[in-house]
Amino acid sequence: MSEEKQVKVHVDKVNKSYGDNHVLRDISLDVMANEVVVMIGPSGSGKSTFLRMLNQLEMPNSGLVEVDGYDISDPKTDINKVRENIGMVFQNFNLFNNYTVLQNITLAPVQLGKMTKEEADKRGKELLATVGLSDKADKSVNSLSGGQKQRVAIARALAMDPDIMLFDEPTSALDPEMVGDVLDVMKDLAKSGMTMIIVTHEMGFAKQVADRVVFFESGKIQESGTPEEVFNAPKNERLQTFLSKVMQA
């Protein structure tokens, strides 16, 4: 099987409810190696819940979730082993404020025995250069802007050398003028061939980077296709309404 055809994420008939709130309804989706899948849709449509299920931050009530061939819908799976290959970037950075920027990036690889401190420091500095923050290595996290913190969070996720990156609305907590710097880092990552699954409200970005756009609404995947198909010729009526509102905003 060639690398291009390898299935990295396989989700089959997944359901998730919180009490009477049926958040995900029979969701099935495959993501291939090196594919960039962008999920769009109104708030509360299930996108973030779906994403969090891919590293067992949420568990499905029913259905199958496989990542890198591991069944993570099975509570007995060693999720920490699987997570070593999954990078996740959240809305709110989740950095350690009492550590320097470089310490935030090197902590996990060193603690998990993936690298020595010297190797991790070298790799961390390379990643800071990649995200345009070479001069911030020894700075306190508290001294950074929101956009800088999010770029550090991306570098931290990359330090584990993951083969899948998950982004949960990574720009939603940022001031508008800081959004571009974070999206530029993500665009470069997409060009590098990283397998990426992204939940975002940034439609222009989705158009640019996605191999496939998936529209969530009411806990279901209502439409899926290339950016050209989804944005220029949407078939689903609810997607048409959604786009008519967000594209004018």
Buried (B, 14 or more C-beta within 10 A) or exposed (E): EEEEEBBBBBBBEBBBBEEEEBBBBEBEBEBBBBBBBBBBBBEBBBBBBBBBBBBBBBEBEEBBBBBBEBEBBEEEBEBEEBBBBBBBBBBBBEBEEEBBBBBBBBBBBBEEEBBEEEEBBEBBBEBBEBBBBEEBBEBEBEEBEBBBBBBBBBBBBBBBEBBBBBBBBBBBBBEEEBBBBBBBBBBBBBEEEBBBBBBBBBBEBBBBBBBBBBBBBBBBBBBBBEBEBBBEEBEBEBBEEBBEEBEEE
